[in-house]
C-alpha cells in the first residue's frame, strides 16, 4: 500500500510538472506574440543588417529572461541551442549554469554585439562552410542563415531555448 501510494504521488507529481511545463510554453508564446512586430517582415539579410546597423533592436532585453531563470535550473547541464541569439544575455546565464551553448545569428554585427554585450572575448573566428563560427569557452555562435544549418552544426544539442526567434519569422516560414 505504501509503494502504491508513492507511485500515485509520483504520477500526480509528473502530471503536475507536465501541466506546469505546458503553462510555461503558453506563457512564453504569449510574451513572444505581444513583443512581435505588427508589420509583416521579410526575412532578408539586407533588412536585418539594416536593423542592426541603425540600432533598431527593440526586441533586446537588458536582463536575463525571468522565465529562463525560473525554469532552466531544473535542467541538468547539457548543450542548449539558442536560435537568433542577437546580443541576448540569456546564453551567458546558461553558460554560468554549466551548459554548453550553440547559437545562430544571421548578421555579423549581431554576433560581435553578443560578445560585447556579454563582456566575452572571442577566442576564435573560423569559416566553416556556410557559417562563420565564433567561439569562446563553451559558447559557439554560428553566423549564417538559420535554414542552412545541418545536423553536424547541432551535434550534442539536447535542449532548445527560444525567447523570440520563432516570432521573428514571417508565419509562412515558421514551418520550415
C-alpha positions as CSV (number, residue, x, y, z in Angstrom):
1,X,0.0,0.0,0.0
2,X,2.9,2.4,0.8
3,X,4.6,1.7,-2.5
4,X,1.3,2.2,-4.3
5,X,0.7,5.5,-2.5
6,X,4.2,6.6,-3.5
7,X,3.5,5.5,-7.1
8,X,0.3,7.5,-7.2
9,X,2.1,10.5,-5.7
10,X,4.9,10.2,-8.3
11,X,2.3,10.0,-11.2
12,X,0.5,13.0,-9.8
13,X,3.7,14.9,-9.5
14,X,4.6,14.1,-13.1
15,X,1.2,15.2,-14.3
16,X,1.6,18.5,-12.4
17,X,5.1,19.0,-13.8
18,X,3.8,18.5,-17.4
19,X,0.9,20.9,-16.8
20,X,3.4,23.5,-15.5
21,X,5.7,23.0,-18.5
22,X,2.7,23.4,-20.8
23,X,1.8,26.6,-19.0
24,X,5.3,27.9,-19.4
25,X,5.3,27.2,-23.1
26,X,2.0,29.0,-23.5
27,X,3.2,31.9,-21.3
28,X,6.4,32.3,-23.3
29,X,4.4,32.1,-26.6
30,X,2.1,34.9,-25.3
31,X,5.0,37.1,-24.3
32,X,6.6,36.5,-27.7
33,X,3.4,37.3,-29.6
34,X,3.0,40.5,-27.6
35,X,6.6,41.5,-28.5
36,X,6.2,40.6,-32.2
37,X,6.4,43.3,-34.8
38,X,3.0,44.1,-36.1
39,X,4.1,44.6,-39.7
40,X,4.9,41.6,-41.8
41,X,8.7,41.4,-42.1
42,X,10.7,40.0,-44.9
43,X,13.4,37.5,-43.9
44,X,16.2,39.1,-45.9
45,X,19.7,39.7,-44.7
46,X,19.7,43.3,-46.0
47,X,16.6,44.0,-43.8
48,X,18.3,42.6,-40.6
49,X,21.7,44.1,-41.4
50,X,19.9,47.5,-41.6
51,X,18.1,46.9,-38.3
52,X,21.5,46.1,-36.6
53,X,23.4,49.0,-38.3
54,X,20.8,51.5,-37.2
55,X,20.4,50.1,-33.7
56,X,16.8,49.2,-34.3
57,X,16.9,46.3,-31.9
58,X,13.8,46.9,-29.8
59,X,13.5,43.2,-29.0
60,X,16.7,43.2,-27.0
61,X,16.2,42.8,-23.2
62,X,18.7,44.3,-20.8
63,X,18.2,41.5,-18.3
64,X,18.2,37.7,-18.4
65,X,14.6,36.4,-19.2
66,X,12.9,35.8,-15.8
67,X,11.2,32.6,-17.1
68,X,14.6,31.2,-18.1
69,X,15.9,31.8,-14.6
70,X,12.8,30.2,-13.1
71,X,12.6,27.0,-15.2
72,X,16.0,26.1,-16.7
73,X,17.7,25.4,-13.3
74,X,15.7,22.1,-13.4
75,X,17.7,21.1,-16.5
76,X,21.0,19.2,-15.9
77,X,23.9,20.7,-17.7
78,X,23.6,19.9,-21.4
79,X,24.1,21.5,-24.8
80,X,21.4,24.2,-25.5
81,X,20.6,25.6,-28.9
82,X,19.7,29.3,-29.0
83,X,18.4,30.4,-32.4
84,X,18.6,34.1,-33.4
85,X,20.9,34.8,-30.4
86,X,21.3,38.5,-31.0
87,X,23.1,40.2,-28.1
88,X,20.9,38.4,-25.5
89,X,22.3,37.9,-22.0
90,X,20.4,34.6,-21.8
91,X,23.2,32.4,-23.3
92,X,25.7,33.8,-20.8
93,X,23.3,32.8,-18.0
94,X,23.0,29.3,-19.4
95,X,26.8,29.1,-19.6
96,X,27.1,30.1,-16.0
97,X,24.7,27.2,-15.1
98,X,27.2,24.8,-16.7
99,X,25.5,24.4,-20.1
100,X,27.3,24.4,-23.4
101,X,25.6,26.8,-25.8
102,X,25.3,26.8,-29.6
103,X,23.7,29.9,-31.1
104,X,22.9,31.0,-34.7
105,X,22.6,34.5,-35.9
106,X,22.3,35.9,-39.5
107,X,24.0,39.2,-39.0
108,X,27.7,39.5,-38.2
109,X,27.2,42.8,-36.2
110,X,24.7,40.8,-34.1
111,X,27.4,38.2,-33.4
112,X,30.0,40.7,-32.4
113,X,27.4,42.6,-30.4
114,X,26.6,39.4,-28.4
115,X,30.2,39.0,-27.3
116,X,30.5,42.8,-26.5
117,X,27.2,42.8,-24.5
118,X,28.2,39.8,-22.5
119,X,31.8,41.1,-22.0
120,X,33.3,37.9,-23.5
121,X,36.3,37.8,-25.7
122,X,36.1,35.9,-29.0
123,X,38.7,33.2,-28.8
124,X,38.4,32.1,-32.4
125,X,36.6,33.0,-35.6
126,X,36.6,30.3,-38.3
127,X,34.7,29.9,-41.5
128,X,33.0,26.5,-41.7
129,X,31.1,26.1,-44.9
130,X,28.1,28.5,-45.0
131,X,28.9,29.8,-41.5
132,X,31.4,31.7,-39.6
133,X,31.9,30.2,-36.1
134,X,32.7,32.5,-33.3
135,X,33.9,30.6,-30.2
136,X,34.7,31.4,-26.6
137,X,34.8,28.6,-24.0
138,X,31.6,26.6,-24.1
139,X,29.9,29.1,-26.4
140,X,29.7,28.7,-30.2
141,X,27.9,31.3,-32.2
142,X,27.3,30.5,-35.8
143,X,26.9,33.4,-38.2
144,X,24.8,32.5,-41.2
145,X,21.4,31.5,-42.5
146,X,19.4,29.5,-39.9
147,X,17.8,27.5,-42.7
148,X,21.3,26.2,-43.9
149,X,22.0,24.6,-40.5
150,X,23.0,20.9,-40.8
151,X,22.8,18.2,-38.2
152,X,26.5,18.4,-37.6
153,X,26.1,22.0,-36.5
154,X,23.8,21.0,-33.7
155,X,25.8,17.9,-32.6
156,X,25.1,17.1,-28.9
157,X,22.1,19.5,-28.6
158,X,19.6,18.1,-26.2
159,X,17.6,21.3,-25.4
160,X,16.4,24.4,-27.3
161,X,15.8,27.8,-25.7
162,X,13.8,30.2,-27.8
163,X,12.7,33.6,-26.3
164,X,11.8,35.3,-29.6
165,X,13.2,33.6,-32.6
166,X,10.1,31.9,-33.9
167,X,8.1,35.1,-33.8
168,X,10.8,36.9,-35.8
169,X,9.9,34.7,-38.8
170,X,7.0,35.5,-41.0
171,X,4.2,33.0,-40.4
172,X,4.8,31.1,-43.7
173,X,8.5,30.5,-42.7
174,X,7.7,29.1,-39.3
175,X,7.0,25.6,-40.6
176,X,10.3,25.2,-42.5
